[in-house]
């Protein structure tokens, strides 16, 4: 039988009074819990503990559903953005942006070569010591390292396009001014500032372009973009080859201002940056960045522009952009900062904006060490470092090794004159690659000639006359000069005469500054070597473009780095100039695909809010490796080639094997 309770007593049944619970506990005290009987069970009424547990389970389930809904909400934007880019298609807009950003990447490639090509002439024009030459060669990488971190970090807060405009403008201004700098100090400062500007191009260009590409096009077209860096190297080496050896392509204003042909070359090298800057003015901001900053209306307009541009070019102008609403992340912090930045005095607003920007940038950089991305970030940083250490180190070592082999060959052909005596002779021909020991020169005339790599040791010059002399690596050591006149020469008393005894010797109207030797053939070969090295990366680039979306990023990176290590090993067999040139080209060809893969996977590995920052930090790590390796490898030129080869080989093998531990991002939507 069932006991039917009145409605008024239902609530009492669900929630028994406290007195009844206490009474029940008193009655059953001392009994086993398993033997307890709850009288409400006869009527099918649940126990109060069961009710509480059910409520707790409901709350847990509600929290779980809310958490899952939040995760779905976060994942909606990347998926929706990918579907929008698929709807926009790949066409005229992407190819236009590809050309503009390619010119910016080309400017970065030119910047890496411009100082090394101009240095042989600049060192003579500005009288640089070996220490000055080394500093000038490294200062460009220092500037690019600073620029990569700075502009990459700012691009996640100010925008990809805006920061790239700033970076290219700075590069153009300071590159142009450096062409006219006469002193070493101002020249090195201007090149540092120029490097800071162009350093932002690589991290921003890849981030910017990737956010206009759909998933199945991303790997291939980012790889095609890498070709422009190769074109930068070709452009720099070709123009250096064609301009620097021509002394007539310049002018001078007295002795204080010289504008020789190498300055014309530096001037020509900033043209790709100018072209990229002009084209970028007409390009829109990345809509993915705008969505991250809750500027959905601007993002929608740009996506519609991309859609309409592509389909109009394909002959389908009637295609309608159907997207009406886009998910956007919104933070209260941004609103609070915006309110703060619009109140107070002008100075207060300025300080609030910029201090807030600095804090946001630092916070974003520190977020790269978050537990969920820390390990992969460390792996990709090691791959960047090892690849750059070998690539830039050997890239600088190969030309220096060729120069050393040329010098050895040149030294083997030196002519030695011992105890010669020359009286009343008129020297009107070039003196080259000679050593004169214990000679006697009496009443001799040296007029309007060039003296190259000549050394006079313990010799006597008496009643001699030197006029209009141009010298290169020429010195007088432990010599005696009596009644001798030097008129309009670059044989300076304080630098060319070592432990010499000067008796009644006069230096009249000495030439100021160092003077170029335009008949040097060694520099011409270096231009050719650099041109061939830049051209040799073409097969590797094309192969990477074709296979990037077919076999994946990791196989491209690992295989290319291990192949480069094999080419490095065979450098042990190089005993001639042309053997070094051959393996220089093979190494560059093998390593090109690895660079493509590294840059593609770096873009895909990080979310949009950290993408440019991470790329900038990693590219800064790359430039740090370049500084370390070029400085280290240069110390072993003429001493041994074993250490540079072993260091490069070890770095490439370690980086290539570690690359296989990275996650494959071939079919991953940009987060």
DOMARVEX-219963 format. One record per residue (C-alpha): residue in one letter; x, y, z. Coordinates in steps of 0.02 Angstrom, whole numbers, plus 50000, padded with zeros to 5 digits. Each point is the difference from the previous one (the first is absolute). Last residue first. Layout:
# residues N
aXYZ
...
//
This chain:
# residues 671
x522995148448320
x500504996949819
x499124984149948
x501104984550001
x500224988749849
x501885002149975
x500415004350181
x501044984850049
x500525001650182
x501885001950033
x501034984850052
x500594997149821
x500895016850006
x501124993350139
x500884988649877
x500375014249879
x500555012050137
x501234987650074
x500694995149829
x500145018149942
x500885005850159
x501254985649997
x500455003049817
x500205018650025
x501144998050152
x501024986349915
x500225010549842
x500505015750093
x501254990050108
x500814990449857
x500365015049889
x501615004650087
x501115015350024
x499815010749844
x498225004550046
x499694993350176
x499505016450083
x498725003649864
x499034984550051
x499685006950174
x499445017649949
x498914993449859
x499284986650115
x499585011150149
x499215014049897
x498994987849894
x499384991050156
x499395016650069
x499155003349833
x499054983550013
x499515003550181
x499285016649939
x499024990049871
x499334989350142
x499505015350102
x499185008249849
x499064984249951
x499364998050178
x499415018150005
x499224998849826
x498984984850049
x499535004150180
x498205006449982
x499744989849841
x500414983450082
x501714991849978
x500614984749905
x499395004849827
x501135015049972
x501524990850070
x499584984849891
x500125010449841
x501625008850047
x500874983850048
x499404991049844
x500635013249880
x501675001350091
x500214981149990
x499665000249812
x501445012249970
x501294989550095
x500424987849860
x500235013549867
x501065010950116
x501134985350042
x500174994949817
x500475017849950
x501365001550132
x500544982449956
x500385005549823
x500805016650048
x501164991250123
x500524987849862
x500285015149887
x501235007850121
x501014984350028
x500304987750141
x498214995250041
x499884981950060
x499545004650179
x498535009449922
x499264982649978
x499305000350177
x499055016149968
x499074992249854
x499434985950115
x499435012550132
x498995008949867
x499114983649962
x499624997950186
x499275017650004
x498974997249843
x499304983450058
x499515006650171
x499185015949936
x499064992249852
x499524984650100
x499315010950138
x498995011649887
x498934986849916
x500144987749857
x498715007449881
x499705017850061
x501855004750001
x500444989149850
x499835012049852
x500575015650092
x501454990850082
x500634993649832
x499895017649926
x500995007350144
x501334986549994
x500225002349812
x500155019150020
x501264999850143
x501434999049874
x499655017549934
x500505008150164
x501624990050008
x500375003649816
x499815018750029
x501034999350159
x501404990949909
x499945012449855
x500105014850118
x501474991650089
x500874997549832
x499885018549963
x500735003950171
x501574989849961
x500335009449837
x500605016150082
x500225013149866
x498955013250085
x501175002750147
x499105013150099
x500815013950096
x500065002750186
x499645017050071
x501025015649974
x501435001149876
x501605007750067
x500345018049946
x501884999750035
x500904986950105
x501845004650024
x501524989550050
x501515008650077
x500514983750083
x498644987050032
x500544984050088
x498664986549982
x499264989450138
x498444997149895
x499605012649863
x498274998249921
x498935005550148
x500675016050078
x500965007149852
x498614997549876
x500354992649829
x498365006049923
x500945011549880
x499835018149947
x501875004050017
x501224989050096
x501775007250002
x501614991250050
x501575008050074
x500434983950092
x498874985050030
x500614985150102
x498954984150006
x499534988850146
x498324996049916
x499235009649855
x498234994249961
x498814997349854
x498314991550025
x499235010449860
x500845015749934
x499595014549885
x501485011549970
x499795017349922
x501835005150031
x501484991550085
x501765007749985
x501634992050056
x501565008650069
x500484984450099
x498894985050032
x500874985950094
x499214982850031
x499794989850159
x498384992449933
x498935007249860
x498314991549982
x498865000249848
x498214994049997
x499475012749869
x500955015549945
x499115010549869
x500945013049897
x499935018549967
x501855003850034
x501334989950093
x501685008849967
x501714993150050
x501495010350059
x500664985150100
x499034984250038
x500984986850099
x499234983050041
x500174990250161
x498444989549963
x498695004149868
x498414989350007
x498825000249851
x498174996849962
x499775014949883
x500985015349944
x499075008849860
x501005009349869
x500795017349988
x501544997650111
x501315012549940
x501774994050041
x501435010850062
x500814985650098
x499324982650042
x500954988050112
x499254982950036
x500454991650164
x498664986549987
x498475000849888
x498604987750041
x498564997149880
x498384993350074
x499174985949902
x499654988850150
x499235014850088
x498685001949864
x499554981550009
x499845001450188
x498995015849981
x498834991549877
x499774985550122
x499635012750137
x498745009249892
x499124983649961
x499954995950185
x499255017050036
x498674997149867
x499564982850076
x500065005750183
x498645013449986
x498684987949935
x500754986550111
x499565010050155
x498365006449929
x499344982749958
x500784990250144
x499475011350143
x498365004149913
x499484981749992
x500554996550178
x499105015350069
x498364997649907
x499934981550046
x500395004250182
x498605013050001
x498794987449922
x500354987750140
x499855013050139
x498345006249931
x499374982149988
x500384997850184
x499275016550058
x498384999649902
x498754992950127
x501065004850152
x500045018749959
x501765006249957
x499365009849849
x498905009350125
x501555009950054
x500045008349828
x498165004550010
x500215007350174
x501485010449940
x499015006649852
x498475003850108
x501065009150129
x500875010349865
x498335004449920
x499285005250168
x501505011250029
x499745007449826
x498145003550014
x500055006050179
x501505011349968
x499215008349849
x498325002250088
x500895007850147
x500975011749886
x498415005349910
x499125003150164
x498754988050078
x498794987949918
x499984990649834
x501414987850040
x499124994750162
x498404995649909
x500984989949870
x500944991150138
x498374995250084
x499264993649837
x501564989749962
x499974992750175
x498194995049978
x500494987649867
x499094995749839
x500334985149886
x499075001849836
x498774988349914
x499545006249828
x498265005149941
x499245002649828
x501064989049888
x499134997749833
x501235009149885
x499034999449837
x500664993149835
x499325010949859
x501745005749951
x500424982649933
x501335002949866
x501484993450100
x500645017750031
x498305004650073
x500084984550110
x501695004850074
x499675018550027
x498264997050072
x500584987450129
x501535009950053
x498975015950016
x498684990550100
x501364993850116
x500615018050019
x498255006550041
x499694986050126
x501665003450088
x499585018550014
x498324995850079
x500764986650113
x501235011550088
x500064988950154
x501915000250014
x500184981749951
x498775003149858
x501105014149935
x501524988650004
x499084986949896
x499435013749881
x501825003949959
x500125018549958
x499665005849824
x501255002649857
x500165016549904
x501415007250108
x500884983349988
x500435003149818
x501005015850035
x500924992150146
x500444984649897
x500695010949860
x501045010350122
x500684984150081
x500464992949830
x500905016649959
x501144999550154
x501374990749907
x500235013549868
x500675012350130
x501214987150071
x500654996949822
x500215018649969
x500995000650162
x501124986249933
x500295010849845
x500855014150095
x499185015050080
x501425009250086
x499795015550107
x501515007250093
x501294999649861
x499155012349885
x498224996249950
x500064982749925
x499004990449870
x499404982549961
x499734987249863
x501725002949923
x500794987650120
x499124985449918
x500464984350101
x498555003250121
x498595001049873
x499754984149897
x500624987050122
x499165008850145
x498385001049898
x500064981349964
x500464995150178
x498625010550079
x498644995049875
x500444981650013
x499955000650190
x498335009149998
x499324987649872
x500404986050123
x498985009150133
x498625001549870
x499954981249977
x499394998250180
x498275005949942
x499824984149900
x500154990550164
x498615010350079
x498984995649846
x500254981350015
x499724998550188
x498455010950006
x498994994249851
x499064985450082
x499695010050160
x499315015949924
x501135015049981
x499755018250051
x500664997450177
x501574991649931
x500485016149909
x500085010850157
x500914987250107
x501284996649864
x500315018549965
x500005005250184
x501364988150059
x501115003149846
x499785018949983
x500365005350178
x501884999349982
x499895012649857
x499825014550121
x501254994450131
x501244996649859
x499825017849936
x500305006650175
x501604989850013
x500535005649825
x499775018150054
x501054997350157
x501394991349901
x500085014449877
x499995013350136
x501494992050085
x500984995949842
x499955017749934
x499455005449825
x498144996250011
x499195003549830
x499344982649959
x499524997750183
x498635013149982
x499064989549871
x500104984250105
x499425010050151
x498425006649918
x499534984149904
x500234988550150
x498985011350113
x498595000649871
x500064981049980
x499794997450188
x498605012750020
x499024992949854
x500264982350066
x499355005650170
x498415007249923
x499684985149888
x500164986850136
x498995009150134
x500345010150156
x499954986250132
x500584984049915
x501125010149882
x500865008150150
x500814983650051
x500634996249825
x500605017949979
x501104999750155
x500624982049994
x500455000649816
x500695017750010
x501224995950140
x500674984949905
x500065009949837
x501035013650084
x501234987550072
x500094991149833
x500475016549914
x501295003750135
x500954983949966
x500895004949839
x500335017650062
x500764993250161
x501174988449905
x500565013949884
x500345011650147
x501054986650085
x501004997249841
x500335018649987
x498965011249887
x500775013949897
x498325007349945
x500204997849811
x501104984850021
x498794990950115
x498545005949894
x500664991349845
x500204982750077
x498455003450108
x498745003949862
x499624981749962
x499934994550182
x498975015550044
x498684996949866
x499794981450023
x498814997750147
x499085016149955
x499624993249826
x499124984950073
x498955011150114
x499535011049851
x499444984249908
x498844996150145
x499215017249981
x499884997349811
x499154983350033
x498745008850112
x499465010849853
x499984985749875
x499054987950113
x498745013750043
x499595001549815
x499954981149982
x498844998550151
x498805013149931
x499984992749825
x499514982550050
x499764987550139
x498204997650054
x498905011450105
x498914985050050
x501544990450057
x500555015350098
x498295000750083
x500074981450044
x501705002750083
x499345014950097
x498524989750062
x501164986250060
x501185012350084
x498545009450081
x499004985050059
x501354992050104
x499805012650141
x498104997750005
x500214981149998
x501145001650151
x498735011250087
x498614987649964
x501064986050071
x500285010050158
x498165004150014
x499534981749973
x501234994750134
x499335013050121
x498214994249969
x500514981850026
x500855004250163
x498455009750058
x498874985649954
x501134987850092
x499945011050155
x498105000849991
x499894981249985
x501144998050150
x498915011650102
x498424990549951
x500824983350039
x500485006450171
x498195005450029
x499404982149964
x498824998149854
x498124997050032
x499364983449929
x498634998450138
x500804985350087
x501695008249979
x499415014350108
x500204988750152
x501905000449984
x500644983250063
x501684998250082
x500794982949992
x501505005749898
x500265014450119
x500194988150149
x498955005050150
x500685009350153
x498975015349970
x498474995849897
x498785008950113
x501115015150028
x500385001949814
x498154999349961
x499655013250129
x501335011649928
x499304997749825
x498235003150061
x500545015850090
x500905006549844
x498404999649900
x499874988549850
x500315008549831
x499194990349858
x498624993050111
x499625017050074
x499835007149826
x498774986449956
x498935002750159
x498875013549928
x499674989049850
x499194986750111
x500904983550015
x499384984049917
x500554984350089
x500184985949876
x499454982150036
//
